[in-house]
Amino acid sequence: MIIHANVILISSYAVAVISSIVVGLLLRIPLLPERPMRQSWTISIVFPTAVLALGFSAMVFKLGVDGLLVAAIIGIITALFSKYILERVLPEPVMEES
């Protein structure tokens, strides 16, 4: 079975993720969250930066704007959003002591 895929679209997703990872490394965002990862609310490159880059790319591409340059810009904006704005939008939950 041959899967027909738009090569530009798939490479645009890859460019968005790679550019968000590179900019995240330049901004010194940790690569992985703190341990234990299930209970960590640390922003990292793997989650949520790369996942947000994929989501924002999907939204913009669905609106009809696509291309490698747009994907690179989305990756840069996503890394900046994760570093500076995400904590304000989604604050860390208050943990109750047992």
C-alpha positions in Angstrom: 0.0 0.0 0.0 1.4 3.4 -1.0 0.7 6.3 1.3 0.4 9.5 -0.6 1.6 12.5 1.5 2.4 16.0 0.7 6.2 16.2 1.1 6.2 19.9 1.7 3.6 19.6 4.5 5.5 16.8 6.2 8.8 18.6 5.9 7.2 21.8 7.2 6.1 19.9 10.4 9.7 18.7 10.8 11.1 22.2 10.3 8.7 23.6 12.9 9.8 21.0 15.5 13.5 21.3 14.7 13.4 25.1 14.8 11.5 25.1 18.1 14.1 22.7 19.5 17.1 24.8 18.3 15.6 28.0 19.6 14.7 26.3 22.9 18.3 25.2 23.3 19.5 28.7 22.6 17.0 30.0 25.3 18.3 27.4 27.7 15.0 25.6 28.1 15.7 22.1 29.7 15.7 19.2 27.3 13.7 17.0 29.6 11.4 17.8 32.6 12.5 17.1 36.2 12.1 13.6 37.7 9.6 12.1 38.3 8.3 13.2 34.9 4.7 12.4 35.6 4.5 14.9 38.5 6.8 17.5 37.0 5.4 20.8 35.8 8.8 22.0 34.4 8.6 23.4 30.9 11.0 21.5 28.6 11.9 21.2 25.0 10.3 17.8 24.5 7.0 18.7 26.1 5.3 21.2 25.6 7.5 23.1 23.2 7.7 20.5 20.4 4.1 19.5 20.9 2.9 23.2 20.7 5.0 23.6 17.5 3.1 20.7 15.9 -0.3 22.0 17.1 0.3 25.6 16.0 1.6 24.3 12.6 -1.5 22.2 12.1 -3.7 25.2 12.8 -1.9 27.6 10.5 -1.6 25.0 7.7 -5.3 24.2 8.0 -6.0 27.9 7.4 -4.2 27.6 4.1 -0.8 29.2 4.9 2.0 26.7 4.4 5.7 26.6 3.6 9.0 26.0 5.2 9.5 29.6 6.1 6.2 29.7 7.9 7.1 26.5 9.7 10.4 28.0 10.9 8.7 31.1 12.1 6.1 29.0 14.0 8.9 27.1 15.6 10.6 30.3 16.8 7.4 31.7 18.1 6.5 28.5 19.9 9.9 28.4 21.7 9.5 32.0 22.8 6.0 31.3 23.9 7.1 28.3 26.0 9.9 30.2 27.6 8.3 33.5 28.5 4.5 33.3 28.3 3.4 29.7 29.1 3.9 30.0 32.9 1.5 33.0 32.9 -1.1 31.3 30.8 -1.0 27.9 32.6 0.4 28.4 36.2 1.7 25.5 38.2 -1.0 23.8 40.2 -0.9 24.1 44.0 0.1 20.7 45.5 -1.7 19.6 48.7 0.4 18.0 51.4 -1.0 14.7 52.7 
